[in-house]
Amino acid sequence: MSDSEDNRLAGRARRYVQVGTRVGTLAAKLAGERYFGLKLNKGEHAEDLKQVLGGLKGPLMKVAQILATIPDALPEEYARELQQLQSNAPAMGWLFVKRRMAAELGPDWRAKFGSFEAEAAAAASLGQVHRATTKAGQAIACKLQYPDMQSAVEADLKQLKLAMSVYERYDKAISTARIYQELSARLREELDYELESRHMALYGLMLKDEAGVHVPDYVPELSTKRLLSMSWLEGGPLLGVVD
């Protein structure tokens, strides 16, 4: 089965259209309030923004997640809604899961697991996680990268760079170049599951004697560039720990 990620240019073009159509409508409402005095229900607008970004996935959703964790970075209505994207983002359906797993592990992929839950246990900006067990019965987490994410990341980063440069014209106290460089580097790293597996092994070795710190074990036979399998660890949202 061929993967649409082979056509990067077409993928980026689709992404530009998606983002422009969905985000543009919400931006127009915000501009209407600011420049024409039109009344805007911020609670409803914030919820709409959460739904749009949750559906788009990718860097735009990631930036929203980050902003929602920074005190006073966003109005309360927006921070409250966007915080839900941290642990309650919408997942992609079973059709995507079957296609991704078959593309990464072959058409007989289900035979390589003891069990595999169809419903995602968690969903984030660049991928979603499913509970599964190995043939030996070990509980594992399988992180599946969303389709066309490399194209989406590059397309979104170009749009973010433009947005940041426009913002800097209005607020020269903040230089956005370094922020953009750091964000770009980290987002591209997040797409590299092979790099993440090496980091997992490194930190597991470094922190093995630290009380209260647990690093999952990498499961290489059930992992690829866009599928990362590891031992299952119970936990909670980071914001819950901070609070």
GIVENHU-V100915 format. One record per run of one state. SS is the DSSP state (alpha for helix, beta for strand, coil for the rest). FROM is the first residue (numbers start at 1). LEN is the number of residues. Records with the same first field share a line. If there is no record, write none. Layout:
SS: FROM-LEN ; FROM-LEN
This chain:
coil: 1-3 ; 7-1 ; 37-5 ; 57-1 ; 70-6 ; 88-6 ; 106-3 ; 113-2 ; 117-5 ; 124-3 ; 134-5 ; 146-3 ; 171-5 ; 191-2 ; 207-11 ; 219-1 ; 223-4 ; 232-6 ; 243-1
alpha: 4-3 ; 8-29 ; 42-15 ; 58-12 ; 76-12 ; 94-12 ; 109-4 ; 149-22 ; 176-15 ; 193-14 ; 220-3 ; 238-5
beta: 115-2 ; 122-2 ; 127-7 ; 139-7 ; 218-1 ; 227-5
